[in-house]
């Protein structure tokens, strides 16, 4: 079954680049700014690795992150 292309949003979501190349690529430029992001996956899906890198990058740039 073919998926329909989604229409562009009238109000584009502002993105916040993470500085993690692969994550920024698959999220279309970063995480939504000012919004929570839920990361799901089964056991051993390596969900925590990008967040460890992100929190380190944000703390070194003196920006805030909440996990």
C-alpha positions in Angstrom: 0.0 0.0 0.0 1.5 3.3 -1.1 1.8 6.1 1.4 0.5 9.5 0.5 3.0 12.4 0.6 2.1 14.7 3.5 1.3 18.3 2.6 3.6 21.0 3.8 2.6 22.5 7.1 1.2 26.0 7.2 3.3 26.6 10.3 6.7 24.9 9.8 8.2 23.6 13.0 11.5 25.3 14.0 14.3 22.8 14.3 17.2 22.7 16.7 20.2 20.9 15.2 21.7 18.4 17.6 25.2 18.4 16.1 24.9 14.6 15.6 25.1 14.1 11.9 23.0 11.0 11.5 20.3 12.2 13.9 20.0 15.6 12.2 19.7 13.8 8.8 16.8 11.5 9.9 15.0 14.2 11.7 15.1 16.7 8.9 17.5 19.2 10.5 17.2 18.5 14.2 14.7 18.1 17.0 11.7 20.4 17.2 12.7 23.5 19.2 10.9 23.8 22.5 9.0 20.5 22.3 9.6 17.2 24.0 10.9 14.3 21.8 10.1 10.7 22.6 12.6 8.1 21.4 11.2 4.5 21.2 12.9 1.2 20.4 13.3 -2.3 21.7 16.0 -3.6 24.0 19.5 -3.0 22.8 18.2 -0.4 20.2 20.9 2.0 21.4 18.5 4.8 22.3 20.6 6.3 25.0 23.8 6.8 22.9 22.7 9.8 20.9 21.3 11.5 24.0 24.6 11.1 25.9 26.4 12.7 23.0 23.7 15.4 22.8 23.8 16.3 26.5 27.6 16.5 26.3 27.5 18.8 23.3 24.9 21.0 24.8 26.6 21.3 28.2 29.9 22.3 26.5 28.1 25.0 24.5 26.3 26.2 27.7 22.8 25.3 26.4 20.2 23.5 28.4 18.9 20.0 27.8 16.3 18.0 29.7 16.4 14.2 29.6 
